[in-house]
Amino acid sequence: MKFERNYDNWEENESGFTILPAGKYMFEIMQTEDKISSNNDEMVKVTFNCIDDSYYGAPIWDNILFPRPGSKAEKIIGRTKRFLHCLGEPYQGDFEVDTDNWQNKTIEIQVSVGEYEDKNGNKKPKNNIVKYILNEEILNNQNNKNNNQSIKSQSKPSLPWVNDNDDDDEDEDDDDLQSKNHNLPF
C-alpha cells in the first residue's frame, strides 16, 4: 500500500490521542452514554470529535452530571446548565433531558493542556475542558436543524418491529470527573 500524509499540524505524544494545543475549537458530539454515578445522580459520558480542519477527528471526553437536589455534586449544576444552553437544549425551569437529541450537535469548547498519571505512574498529556462557549450562530443553525428533524419525524411511519427502548444501565464512579473538568483518554 502506498499513500501520502502530512502530520505537520499534529503534536507527537505517547498517549495515543491527539493533544490539542490550548485554545477554542468546534466539536461535534459523536457518542453519549447514559450512566448513574456512584452518588446515584444521572450522568452522561460524552465523546466529542474536533471538526476544525487542522485537528479534525481529535477526540475529547466529558461527563455531564445531573445532580439531584441535596446531592454532593449539586455545586456543579451551573456547569451543567451552561453545557445545555450552549448545546441549544432546554436548561431552565422544569425540563426533560433527552441525550438522543445531542447526537451530532456542534459546540464550541475552550480546552487547555494538562497532565494525568497513567496506571504505571507516568505523567502523560491530556486536554481539559475549560469552558463551553455560547455561540449564537451555532444555536440558530441547530434550532433550524431540530425543527426540520421534528417535521420529518412527525411524518415518519411507525414500524411495529422496531424497538427504540434501550435499558442498558451500568453504575460507574465518575462523580468527581466533571467537577474537576477531567477528560481522560479512555
mmCIF file of the C-alpha atoms, coordinates in Angstrom:
data_MODEL
# 
_entry.id   MODEL 
# 
loop_
_atom_site.group_PDB 
_atom_site.id 
_atom_site.type_symbol 
_atom_site.label_atom_id 
_atom_site.label_alt_id 
_atom_site.label_comp_id 
_atom_site.label_asym_id 
_atom_site.label_entity_id 
_atom_site.label_seq_id 
_atom_site.pdbx_PDB_ins_code 
_atom_site.Cartn_x 
_atom_site.Cartn_y 
_atom_site.Cartn_z 
_atom_site.occupancy 
_atom_site.B_iso_or_equiv 
_atom_site.pdbx_formal_charge 
_atom_site.auth_seq_id 
_atom_site.auth_comp_id 
_atom_site.auth_asym_id 
_atom_site.auth_atom_id 
_atom_site.pdbx_PDB_model_num 
ATOM 1   C CA . MET A 1 1   ? 0.000   0.000  0.000  1.00 0.00 ? 1   MET A CA 1 
ATOM 2   C CA . LYS A 1 2   ? 1.273   3.467  -0.865 1.00 0.00 ? 2   LYS A CA 1 
ATOM 3   C CA . PHE A 1 3   ? -0.240  6.814  0.135  1.00 0.00 ? 3   PHE A CA 1 
ATOM 4   C CA . GLU A 1 4   ? 0.697   10.321 1.331  1.00 0.00 ? 4   GLU A CA 1 
ATOM 5   C CA . ARG A 1 5   ? 0.092   12.081 4.646  1.00 0.00 ? 5   ARG A CA 1 
ATOM 6   C CA . ASN A 1 6   ? 1.078   15.400 6.232  1.00 0.00 ? 6   ASN A CA 1 
ATOM 7   C CA . TYR A 1 7   ? 1.131   15.465 10.029 1.00 0.00 ? 7   TYR A CA 1 
ATOM 8   C CA . ASP A 1 8   ? 2.794   18.866 10.496 1.00 0.00 ? 8   ASP A CA 1 
ATOM 9   C CA . ASN A 1 9   ? -0.167  20.230 12.485 1.00 0.00 ? 9   ASN A CA 1 
ATOM 10  C CA . TRP A 1 10  ? -0.144  17.336 14.938 1.00 0.00 ? 10  TRP A CA 1 
ATOM 11  C CA . GLU A 1 11  ? 1.937   17.144 18.104 1.00 0.00 ? 11  GLU A CA 1 
ATOM 12  C CA . GLU A 1 12  ? 3.790   13.914 18.834 1.00 0.00 ? 12  GLU A CA 1 
ATOM 13  C CA . ASN A 1 13  ? 2.655   12.259 22.054 1.00 0.00 ? 13  ASN A CA 1 
ATOM 14  C CA . GLU A 1 14  ? 2.790   8.928  23.824 1.00 0.00 ? 14  GLU A CA 1 
ATOM 15  C CA . SER A 1 15  ? -0.841  8.771  24.920 1.00 0.00 ? 15  SER A CA 1 
ATOM 16  C CA . GLY A 1 16  ? -2.155  7.593  21.565 1.00 0.00 ? 16  GLY A CA 1 
ATOM 17  C CA . PHE A 1 17  ? -4.601  10.500 21.410 1.00 0.00 ? 17  PHE A CA 1 
ATOM 18  C CA . THR A 1 18  ? -4.175  13.845 19.721 1.00 0.00 ? 18  THR A CA 1 
ATOM 19  C CA . ILE A 1 19  ? -3.471  16.559 22.253 1.00 0.00 ? 19  ILE A CA 1 
ATOM 20  C CA . LEU A 1 20  ? -4.952  19.832 21.046 1.00 0.00 ? 20  LEU A CA 1 
ATOM 21  C CA . PRO A 1 21  ? -2.981  22.999 21.820 1.00 0.00 ? 21  PRO A CA 1 
ATOM 22  C CA . ALA A 1 22  ? -4.804  25.237 24.311 1.00 0.00 ? 22  ALA A CA 1 
ATOM 23  C CA . GLY A 1 23  ? -7.485  27.243 22.528 1.00 0.00 ? 23  GLY A CA 1 
ATOM 24  C CA . LYS A 1 24  ? -11.065 27.318 21.251 1.00 0.00 ? 24  LYS A CA 1 
ATOM 25  C CA . TYR A 1 25  ? -12.299 24.612 18.885 1.00 0.00 ? 25  TYR A CA 1 
ATOM 26  C CA . MET A 1 26  ? -15.517 23.438 17.300 1.00 0.00 ? 26  MET A CA 1 
ATOM 27  C CA . PHE A 1 27  ? -16.603 19.922 18.258 1.00 0.00 ? 27  PHE A CA 1 
ATOM 28  C CA . GLU A 1 28  ? -19.347 17.534 17.261 1.00 0.00 ? 28  GLU A CA 1 
ATOM 29  C CA . ILE A 1 29  ? -20.931 15.160 19.743 1.00 0.00 ? 29  ILE A CA 1 
ATOM 30  C CA . MET A 1 30  ? -20.207 11.691 18.426 1.00 0.00 ? 30  MET A CA 1 
ATOM 31  C CA . GLN A 1 31  ? -21.422 9.492  21.267 1.00 0.00 ? 31  GLN A CA 1 
ATOM 32  C CA . THR A 1 32  ? -23.307 9.700  24.525 1.00 0.00 ? 32  THR A CA 1 
ATOM 33  C CA . GLU A 1 33  ? -23.598 7.016  27.143 1.00 0.00 ? 33  GLU A CA 1 
ATOM 34  C CA . ASP A 1 34  ? -26.177 7.356  29.905 1.00 0.00 ? 34  ASP A CA 1 
ATOM 35  C CA . LYS A 1 35  ? -24.847 6.328  33.314 1.00 0.00 ? 35  LYS A CA 1 
ATOM 36  C CA . ILE A 1 36  ? -25.662 6.549  37.012 1.00 0.00 ? 36  ILE A CA 1 
ATOM 37  C CA . SER A 1 37  ? -22.900 7.995  39.185 1.00 0.00 ? 37  SER A CA 1 
ATOM 38  C CA . SER A 1 38  ? -21.747 6.468  42.464 1.00 0.00 ? 38  SER A CA 1 
ATOM 39  C CA . ASN A 1 39  ? -23.952 9.056  44.234 1.00 0.00 ? 39  ASN A CA 1 
ATOM 40  C CA . ASN A 1 40  ? -26.970 7.892  42.205 1.00 0.00 ? 40  ASN A CA 1 
ATOM 41  C CA . ASP A 1 41  ? -27.082 11.013 40.037 1.00 0.00 ? 41  ASP A CA 1 
ATOM 42  C CA . GLU A 1 42  ? -27.807 10.766 36.318 1.00 0.00 ? 42  GLU A CA 1 
ATOM 43  C CA . MET A 1 43  ? -24.642 11.247 34.286 1.00 0.00 ? 43  MET A CA 1 
ATOM 44  C CA . VAL A 1 44  ? -23.866 11.283 30.583 1.00 0.00 ? 44  VAL A CA 1 
ATOM 45  C CA . LYS A 1 45  ? -20.446 10.342 29.232 1.00 0.00 ? 45  LYS A CA 1 
ATOM 46  C CA . VAL A 1 46  ? -19.927 12.447 26.109 1.00 0.00 ? 46  VAL A CA 1 
ATOM 47  C CA . THR A 1 47  ? -17.399 11.865 23.316 1.00 0.00 ? 47  THR A CA 1 
ATOM 48  C CA . PHE A 1 48  ? -16.655 14.939 21.222 1.00 0.00 ? 48  PHE A CA 1 
ATOM 49  C CA . ASN A 1 49  ? -14.649 14.988 17.970 1.00 0.00 ? 49  ASN A CA 1 
ATOM 50  C CA . CYS A 1 50  ? -12.950 18.172 16.805 1.00 0.00 ? 50  CYS A CA 1 
ATOM 51  C CA . ILE A 1 51  ? -14.318 19.417 13.485 1.00 0.00 ? 51  ILE A CA 1 
ATOM 52  C CA . ASP A 1 52  ? -11.733 22.173 12.910 1.00 0.00 ? 52  ASP A CA 1 
ATOM 53  C CA . ASP A 1 53  ? -9.705  21.408 9.775  1.00 0.00 ? 53  ASP A CA 1 
ATOM 54  C CA . SER A 1 54  ? -6.302  21.364 11.478 1.00 0.00 ? 54  SER A CA 1 
ATOM 55  C CA . TYR A 1 55  ? -7.311  18.830 14.142 1.00 0.00 ? 55  TYR A CA 1 
ATOM 56  C CA . TYR A 1 56  ? -10.273 17.107 12.506 1.00 0.00 ? 56  TYR A CA 1 
ATOM 57  C CA . GLY A 1 57  ? -11.348 13.995 14.411 1.00 0.00 ? 57  GLY A CA 1 
ATOM 58  C CA . ALA A 1 58  ? -9.300  14.637 17.564 1.00 0.00 ? 58  ALA A CA 1 
ATOM 59  C CA . PRO A 1 59  ? -11.418 13.360 20.478 1.00 0.00 ? 59  PRO A CA 1 
ATOM 60  C CA . ILE A 1 60  ? -12.065 14.763 23.940 1.00 0.00 ? 60  ILE A CA 1 
ATOM 61  C CA . TRP A 1 61  ? -14.394 13.445 26.617 1.00 0.00 ? 61  TRP A CA 1 
ATOM 62  C CA . ASP A 1 62  ? -16.511 14.860 29.392 1.00 0.00 ? 62  ASP A CA 1 
ATOM 63  C CA . ASN A 1 63  ? -19.010 13.661 31.956 1.00 0.00 ? 63  ASN A CA 1 
ATOM 64  C CA . ILE A 1 64  ? -22.114 15.785 32.272 1.00 0.00 ? 64  ILE A CA 1 
ATOM 65  C CA . LEU A 1 65  ? -23.643 15.245 35.676 1.00 0.00 ? 65  LEU A CA 1 
ATOM 66  C CA . PHE A 1 66  ? -27.294 15.932 36.522 1.00 0.00 ? 66  PHE A CA 1 
ATOM 67  C CA . PRO A 1 67  ? -27.263 16.146 40.330 1.00 0.00 ? 67  PRO A CA 1 
ATOM 68  C CA . ARG A 1 68  ? -30.498 15.667 42.196 1.00 0.00 ? 68  ARG A CA 1 
ATOM 69  C CA . PRO A 1 69  ? -31.386 18.188 44.946 1.00 0.00 ? 69  PRO A CA 1 
ATOM 70  C CA . GLY A 1 70  ? -29.238 17.594 48.016 1.00 0.00 ? 70  GLY A CA 1 
ATOM 71  C CA . SER A 1 71  ? -26.547 15.665 46.130 1.00 0.00 ? 71  SER A CA 1 
ATOM 72  C CA . LYS A 1 72  ? -22.882 16.261 46.985 1.00 0.00 ? 72  LYS A CA 1 
ATOM 73  C CA . ALA A 1 73  ? -22.404 17.213 43.310 1.00 0.00 ? 73  ALA A CA 1 
ATOM 74  C CA . GLU A 1 74  ? -25.064 19.946 43.477 1.00 0.00 ? 74  GLU A CA 1 
ATOM 75  C CA . LYS A 1 75  ? -22.351 22.641 43.264 1.00 0.00 ? 75  LYS A CA 1 
ATOM 76  C CA . ILE A 1 76  ? -21.775 21.917 39.556 1.00 0.00 ? 76  ILE A CA 1 
ATOM 77  C CA . ILE A 1 77  ? -25.347 22.415 38.375 1.00 0.00 ? 77  ILE A CA 1 
ATOM 78  C CA . GLY A 1 78  ? -24.277 25.764 36.867 1.00 0.00 ? 78  GLY A CA 1 
ATOM 79  C CA . ARG A 1 79  ? -21.770 23.995 34.603 1.00 0.00 ? 79  ARG A CA 1 
ATOM 80  C CA . THR A 1 80  ? -24.425 21.502 33.501 1.00 0.00 ? 80  THR A CA 1 
ATOM 81  C CA . LYS A 1 81  ? -26.829 24.362 32.697 1.00 0.00 ? 81  LYS A CA 1 
ATOM 82  C CA . ARG A 1 82  ? -24.117 26.098 30.665 1.00 0.00 ? 82  ARG A CA 1 
ATOM 83  C CA . PHE A 1 83  ? -23.455 22.937 28.649 1.00 0.00 ? 83  PHE A CA 1 
ATOM 84  C CA . LEU A 1 84  ? -27.161 22.507 27.882 1.00 0.00 ? 84  LEU A CA 1 
ATOM 85  C CA . HIS A 1 85  ? -27.552 26.189 26.952 1.00 0.00 ? 85  HIS A CA 1 
ATOM 86  C CA . CYS A 1 86  ? -24.547 26.094 24.602 1.00 0.00 ? 86  CYS A CA 1 
ATOM 87  C CA . LEU A 1 87  ? -25.939 22.939 23.021 1.00 0.00 ? 87  LEU A CA 1 
ATOM 88  C CA . GLY A 1 88  ? -29.340 24.529 22.438 1.00 0.00 ? 88  GLY A CA 1 
ATOM 89  C CA . GLU A 1 89  ? -31.097 22.137 24.795 1.00 0.00 ? 89  GLU A CA 1 
ATOM 90  C CA . PRO A 1 90  ? -33.659 23.050 27.481 1.00 0.00 ? 90  PRO A CA 1 
ATOM 91  C CA . TYR A 1 91  ? -31.953 24.171 30.691 1.00 0.00 ? 91  TYR A CA 1 
ATOM 92  C CA . GLN A 1 92  ? -34.389 26.431 32.581 1.00 0.00 ? 92  GLN A CA 1 
ATOM 93  C CA . GLY A 1 93  ? -37.419 25.634 34.723 1.00 0.00 ? 93  GLY A CA 1 
ATOM 94  C CA . ASP A 1 94  ? -38.785 22.102 34.510 1.00 0.00 ? 94  ASP A CA 1 
ATOM 95  C CA . PHE A 1 95  ? -37.301 20.337 31.504 1.00 0.00 ? 95  PHE A CA 1 
ATOM 96  C CA . GLU A 1 96  ? -36.715 16.870 30.141 1.00 0.00 ? 96  GLU A CA 1 
ATOM 97  C CA . VAL A 1 97  ? -33.229 15.719 29.168 1.00 0.00 ? 97  VAL A CA 1 
ATOM 98  C CA . ASP A 1 98  ? -33.096 13.571 26.035 1.00 0.00 ? 98  ASP A CA 1 
ATOM 99  C CA . THR A 1 99  ? -29.498 12.690 25.182 1.00 0.00 ? 99  THR A CA 1 
ATOM 100 C CA . ASP A 1 100 ? -30.592 11.296 21.811 1.00 0.00 ? 100 ASP A CA 1 
ATOM 101 C CA . ASN A 1 101 ? -31.074 14.952 20.802 1.00 0.00 ? 101 ASN A CA 1 
ATOM 102 C CA . TRP A 1 102 ? -27.377 15.631 21.463 1.00 0.00 ? 102 TRP A CA 1 
ATOM 103 C CA . GLN A 1 103 ? -26.075 13.356 18.709 1.00 0.00 ? 103 GLN A CA 1 
ATOM 104 C CA . ASN A 1 104 ? -24.128 15.207 16.002 1.00 0.00 ? 104 ASN A CA 1 
ATOM 105 C CA . LYS A 1 105 ? -24.761 18.621 17.547 1.00 0.00 ? 105 LYS A CA 1 
ATOM 106 C CA . THR A 1 106 ? -21.875 21.064 17.404 1.00 0.00 ? 106 THR A CA 1 
ATOM 107 C CA . ILE A 1 107 ? -20.496 23.075 20.292 1.00 0.00 ? 107 ILE A CA 1 
ATOM 108 C CA . GLU A 1 108 ? -17.574 25.443 20.774 1.00 0.00 ? 108 GLU A CA 1 
ATOM 109 C CA . ILE A 1 109 ? -15.222 24.449 23.580 1.00 0.00 ? 109 ILE A CA 1 
ATOM 110 C CA . GLN A 1 110 ? -12.171 26.097 25.106 1.00 0.00 ? 110 GLN A CA 1 
ATOM 111 C CA . VAL A 1 111 ? -9.562  23.483 26.025 1.00 0.00 ? 111 VAL A CA 1 
ATOM 112 C CA . SER A 1 112 ? -6.342  23.573 27.986 1.00 0.00 ? 112 SER A CA 1 
ATOM 113 C CA . VAL A 1 113 ? -3.480  21.104 28.207 1.00 0.00 ? 113 VAL A CA 1 
ATOM 114 C CA . GLY A 1 114 ? -2.869  19.280 31.454 1.00 0.00 ? 114 GLY A CA 1 
ATOM 115 C CA . GLU A 1 115 ? -1.427  16.004 32.664 1.00 0.00 ? 115 GLU A CA 1 
ATOM 116 C CA . TYR A 1 116 ? -2.693  12.786 34.100 1.00 0.00 ? 116 TYR A CA 1 
ATOM 117 C CA . GLU A 1 117 ? -0.901  9.880  35.703 1.00 0.00 ? 117 GLU A CA 1 
ATOM 118 C CA . ASP A 1 118 ? -1.300  6.520  33.995 1.00 0.00 ? 118 ASP A CA 1 
ATOM 119 C CA . LYS A 1 119 ? -1.549  3.201  35.875 1.00 0.00 ? 119 LYS A CA 1 
ATOM 120 C CA . ASN A 1 120 ? 2.275   2.932  35.898 1.00 0.00 ? 120 ASN A CA 1 
ATOM 121 C CA . GLY A 1 121 ? 2.709   6.372  37.461 1.00 0.00 ? 121 GLY A CA 1 
ATOM 122 C CA . ASN A 1 122 ? 3.879   8.024  34.234 1.00 0.00 ? 122 ASN A CA 1 
ATOM 123 C CA . LYS A 1 123 ? 2.688   11.569 33.568 1.00 0.00 ? 123 LYS A CA 1 
ATOM 124 C CA . LYS A 1 124 ? 1.003   11.977 30.212 1.00 0.00 ? 124 LYS A CA 1 
ATOM 125 C CA . PRO A 1 125 ? -0.576  14.973 28.464 1.00 0.00 ? 125 PRO A CA 1 
ATOM 126 C CA . LYS A 1 126 ? -4.331  15.373 28.198 1.00 0.00 ? 126 LYS A CA 1 
ATOM 127 C CA . ASN A 1 127 ? -6.847  18.009 27.241 1.00 0.00 ? 127 ASN A CA 1 
ATOM 128 C CA . ASN A 1 128 ? -9.150  19.589 29.818 1.00 0.00 ? 128 ASN A CA 1 
ATOM 129 C CA . ILE A 1 129 ? -12.370 21.363 29.030 1.00 0.00 ? 129 ILE A CA 1 
ATOM 130 C CA . VAL A 1 130 ? -12.023 24.888 30.382 1.00 0.00 ? 130 VAL A CA 1 
ATOM 131 C CA . LYS A 1 131 ? -15.500 26.040 29.370 1.00 0.00 ? 131 LYS A CA 1 
ATOM 132 C CA . TYR A 1 132 ? -18.318 25.661 26.916 1.00 0.00 ? 132 TYR A CA 1 
ATOM 133 C CA . ILE A 1 133 ? -18.737 28.760 24.756 1.00 0.00 ? 133 ILE A CA 1 
ATOM 134 C CA . LEU A 1 134 ? -22.144 30.156 23.891 1.00 0.00 ? 134 LEU A CA 1 
ATOM 135 C CA . ASN A 1 135 ? -22.168 30.660 20.125 1.00 0.00 ? 135 ASN A CA 1 
ATOM 136 C CA . GLU A 1 136 ? -25.456 32.142 18.859 1.00 0.00 ? 136 GLU A CA 1 
ATOM 137 C CA . GLU A 1 137 ? -24.701 31.232 15.229 1.00 0.00 ? 137 GLU A CA 1 
ATOM 138 C CA . ILE A 1 138 ? -24.350 27.562 16.145 1.00 0.00 ? 138 ILE A CA 1 
ATOM 139 C CA . LEU A 1 139 ? -27.543 27.667 18.213 1.00 0.00 ? 139 LEU A CA 1 
ATOM 140 C CA . ASN A 1 140 ? -29.512 29.211 15.350 1.00 0.00 ? 140 ASN A CA 1 
ATOM 141 C CA . ASN A 1 141 ? -28.255 26.539 12.915 1.00 0.00 ? 141 ASN A CA 1 
ATOM 142 C CA . GLN A 1 142 ? -29.046 23.721 15.358 1.00 0.00 ? 142 GLN A CA 1 
ATOM 143 C CA . ASN A 1 143 ? -32.510 25.083 16.116 1.00 0.00 ? 143 ASN A CA 1 
ATOM 144 C CA . ASN A 1 144 ? -33.251 25.165 12.379 1.00 0.00 ? 144 ASN A CA 1 
ATOM 145 C CA . LYS A 1 145 ? -31.912 21.606 12.031 1.00 0.00 ? 145 LYS A CA 1 
ATOM 146 C CA . ASN A 1 146 ? -34.032 20.440 15.013 1.00 0.00 ? 146 ASN A CA 1 
ATOM 147 C CA . ASN A 1 147 ? -37.164 21.996 13.527 1.00 0.00 ? 147 ASN A CA 1 
ATOM 148 C CA . ASN A 1 148 ? -36.538 20.201 10.222 1.00 0.00 ? 148 ASN A CA 1 
ATOM 149 C CA . GLN A 1 149 ? -35.914 16.883 12.009 1.00 0.00 ? 149 GLN A CA 1 
ATOM 150 C CA . SER A 1 150 ? -39.060 17.334 14.082 1.00 0.00 ? 150 SER A CA 1 
ATOM 151 C CA . ILE A 1 151 ? -41.122 17.810 10.933 1.00 0.00 ? 151 ILE A CA 1 
ATOM 152 C CA . LYS A 1 152 ? -39.532 14.708 9.368  1.00 0.00 ? 152 LYS A CA 1 
ATOM 153 C CA . SER A 1 153 ? -40.090 12.567 12.497 1.00 0.00 ? 153 SER A CA 1 
ATOM 154 C CA . GLN A 1 154 ? -43.749 13.582 12.648 1.00 0.00 ? 154 GLN A CA 1 
ATOM 155 C CA . SER A 1 155 ? -44.262 12.240 9.141  1.00 0.00 ? 155 SER A CA 1 
ATOM 156 C CA . LYS A 1 156 ? -42.277 9.032  9.753  1.00 0.00 ? 156 LYS A CA 1 
ATOM 157 C CA . PRO A 1 157 ? -44.495 5.929  9.825  1.00 0.00 ? 157 PRO A CA 1 
ATOM 158 C CA . SER A 1 158 ? -44.444 3.793  12.954 1.00 0.00 ? 158 SER A CA 1 
ATOM 159 C CA . LEU A 1 159 ? -42.710 0.465  12.435 1.00 0.00 ? 159 LEU A CA 1 
ATOM 160 C CA . PRO A 1 160 ? -44.022 -2.157 14.874 1.00 0.00 ? 160 PRO A CA 1 
ATOM 161 C CA . TRP A 1 161 ? -40.908 -4.342 14.635 1.00 0.00 ? 161 TRP A CA 1 
ATOM 162 C CA . VAL A 1 162 ? -38.523 -1.503 15.651 1.00 0.00 ? 162 VAL A CA 1 
ATOM 163 C CA . ASN A 1 163 ? -37.806 -1.272 19.388 1.00 0.00 ? 163 ASN A CA 1 
ATOM 164 C CA . ASP A 1 164 ? -36.358 2.100  20.405 1.00 0.00 ? 164 ASP A CA 1 
ATOM 165 C CA . ASN A 1 165 ? -36.027 1.168  24.092 1.00 0.00 ? 165 ASN A CA 1 
ATOM 166 C CA . ASP A 1 166 ? -32.507 0.637  25.409 1.00 0.00 ? 166 ASP A CA 1 
ATOM 167 C CA . ASP A 1 167 ? -32.437 -0.421 29.053 1.00 0.00 ? 167 ASP A CA 1 
ATOM 168 C CA . ASP A 1 168 ? -28.656 -0.703 29.399 1.00 0.00 ? 168 ASP A CA 1 
ATOM 169 C CA . ASP A 1 169 ? -27.943 0.519  32.947 1.00 0.00 ? 169 ASP A CA 1 
ATOM 170 C CA . GLU A 1 170 ? -24.449 0.497  34.364 1.00 0.00 ? 170 GLU A CA 1 
ATOM 171 C CA . ASP A 1 171 ? -23.046 2.045  37.540 1.00 0.00 ? 171 ASP A CA 1 
ATOM 172 C CA . GLU A 1 172 ? -19.789 3.933  37.499 1.00 0.00 ? 172 GLU A CA 1 
ATOM 173 C CA . ASP A 1 173 ? -17.799 6.008  39.970 1.00 0.00 ? 173 ASP A CA 1 
ATOM 174 C CA . ASP A 1 174 ? -17.280 9.132  37.869 1.00 0.00 ? 174 ASP A CA 1 
ATOM 175 C CA . ASP A 1 175 ? -18.783 11.857 40.094 1.00 0.00 ? 175 ASP A CA 1 
ATOM 176 C CA . ASP A 1 176 ? -15.512 13.757 40.506 1.00 0.00 ? 176 ASP A CA 1 
ATOM 177 C CA . LEU A 1 177 ? -14.623 13.746 36.821 1.00 0.00 ? 177 LEU A CA 1 
ATOM 178 C CA . GLN A 1 178 ? -16.961 16.537 35.826 1.00 0.00 ? 178 GLN A CA 1 
ATOM 179 C CA . SER A 1 179 ? -16.331 18.723 38.837 1.00 0.00 ? 179 SER A CA 1 
ATOM 180 C CA . LYS A 1 180 ? -12.582 18.600 38.157 1.00 0.00 ? 180 LYS A CA 1 
ATOM 181 C CA . ASN A 1 181 ? -13.035 19.072 34.377 1.00 0.00 ? 181 ASN A CA 1 
ATOM 182 C CA . HIS A 1 182 ? -11.080 15.910 33.610 1.00 0.00 ? 182 HIS A CA 1 
ATOM 183 C CA . ASN A 1 183 ? -11.083 14.457 30.135 1.00 0.00 ? 183 ASN A CA 1 
ATOM 184 C CA . LEU A 1 184 ? -9.485  11.096 30.474 1.00 0.00 ? 184 LEU A CA 1 
ATOM 185 C CA . PRO A 1 185 ? -8.235  9.277  27.403 1.00 0.00 ? 185 PRO A CA 1 
ATOM 186 C CA . PHE A 1 186 ? -10.337 6.096  27.504 1.00 0.00 ? 186 PHE A CA 1 
# 
